[in-house]
């Protein structure tokens, strides 16, 4: 059960991270608000889960928004 809880917690944090990054909060702010001890730890988790760094993800979002205009 503890593993399932941790997976749920990670999914929740990732979902919140995606929203905060889309809202243009800094990577450092997102990491802090989600309770990561370091920005590097947050970036490592994000990259492992998404396959891109938070800034690269944000760049993709901007490209998509510009393509829709």
C-alpha positions as CSV (number, residue, x, y, z in Angstrom):
1,X,0.0,0.0,0.0
2,X,2.9,2.4,0.7
3,X,4.1,2.1,-2.9
4,X,0.7,2.9,-4.3
5,X,0.5,6.0,-2.0
6,X,3.9,7.2,-3.2
7,X,2.9,6.7,-6.9
8,X,-0.3,8.7,-6.2
9,X,1.7,11.4,-4.5
10,X,4.1,11.7,-7.4
11,X,1.3,11.8,-10.0
12,X,-0.4,14.6,-8.0
13,X,2.9,16.6,-7.7
14,X,3.5,16.1,-11.4
15,X,0.0,17.3,-12.3
16,X,0.5,20.4,-10.1
17,X,3.9,21.0,-11.7
18,X,2.5,20.9,-15.2
19,X,-0.1,23.5,-14.2
20,X,2.3,25.8,-12.5
21,X,4.8,25.7,-15.3
22,X,2.0,26.5,-17.8
23,X,1.1,29.4,-15.6
24,X,4.7,30.7,-16.0
25,X,6.0,30.2,-12.5
26,X,9.7,29.7,-12.3
27,X,11.2,26.2,-12.0
28,X,12.6,27.2,-8.6
29,X,9.2,28.3,-7.3
30,X,7.5,25.2,-8.6
31,X,10.1,23.0,-6.9
32,X,9.7,24.9,-3.6
33,X,5.9,24.9,-3.6
34,X,5.8,21.1,-4.3
35,X,8.1,20.5,-1.4
36,X,11.3,19.4,-3.2
37,X,14.5,19.9,-1.1
38,X,16.4,21.2,-4.2
39,X,15.5,22.4,-7.6
40,X,17.8,19.7,-9.1
41,X,15.7,17.0,-7.4
42,X,12.5,18.4,-9.0
43,X,14.1,18.7,-12.4
44,X,15.4,15.1,-12.2
45,X,11.9,13.8,-11.3
46,X,10.2,15.9,-14.0
47,X,12.7,14.8,-16.7
48,X,12.3,11.1,-15.7
49,X,8.5,11.4,-15.9
50,X,8.0,13.7,-18.9
51,X,11.2,13.1,-20.9
52,X,12.1,16.7,-21.0
53,X,13.3,19.3,-18.5
54,X,10.8,21.8,-17.1
55,X,12.1,24.6,-19.3
56,X,12.1,22.4,-22.4
57,X,8.5,21.5,-21.6
58,X,7.5,25.1,-21.2
59,X,9.2,25.9,-24.6
60,X,7.0,23.2,-26.2
61,X,3.9,24.8,-24.7
62,X,4.9,28.2,-26.1
63,X,5.5,26.7,-29.6
64,X,2.1,25.0,-29.5
65,X,0.4,28.3,-28.4
66,X,2.1,30.2,-31.2
67,X,1.1,27.5,-33.7
68,X,-2.5,27.9,-32.7
69,X,-2.5,31.7,-33.5
